[in-house]
Structures are given as structure tokens and as C-alpha cells.
Amino acid sequence: MKKHEEFRQMSDEQLQLTLRDTVKNLFHLRFQSATDRLETPSEITQAKRQVARIKTIMRERQLGLRGQKPLTGETHA
């Protein structure tokens, strides 16, 4: 399982591919769970969290939240 730092170092295209692969893997895990062939049920939870991490990073990039410089020189009264 990859850490969030590894996801942040990926390009947008790499994130898209990783997301697609993870969602496909999650589908297969759910299918195995439904047919009682899943060995470790925690894999489903891990895959869900990985999808959430990737989507969060993609959304942050879309909004420009990560890596954005703080505003300086403005006063809030």
C-alpha cells in the first residue's frame, strides 16, 4: 500500500491511472467478499482509504490548496 507522500509525488496522469486500478481492485475485492473467497476482509477497507486519499489529493490540486503560498501583505480587520 502506498503512502500519501508517494501519491503527492505522482503526476495527475499517474494519479488517474492509480485511481482507476484501485477502483477496479476494490470491485474485485467486493466480488470476492460476496462469493466468500476473500481471505483478508481488511483489504476492502484499505482499498477504500486509498481511493479516498487519491481523490483528496486530486481535489486539492484542482482547488490549488496544496503548495499554495500564503497570502502576505493583506490585513484582515
C-alpha positions, 0 to 999 in steps of 0.5 A: 500500500502506498503512502500519501507522500508517494501519491503527492509525488505522482503526476495527475496522469499517474494519479488517474491511472492509480485511481482507476486500478484501485477502483477496479481492485476494490470491485474485485475485492467486493466480488470476492467478499460476496462469493466468500473467497476473500481471505483478508476482509481488511483489504476492502477497507484499505482499498477504500482509504486509498481511493479516498486519499487519491481523490483528496489529493486530486481535489486539492490540486484542482482547488490549488490548496496544496503548495499554495503560498500564503497570502502576505501583505493583506490585513484582515480587520 
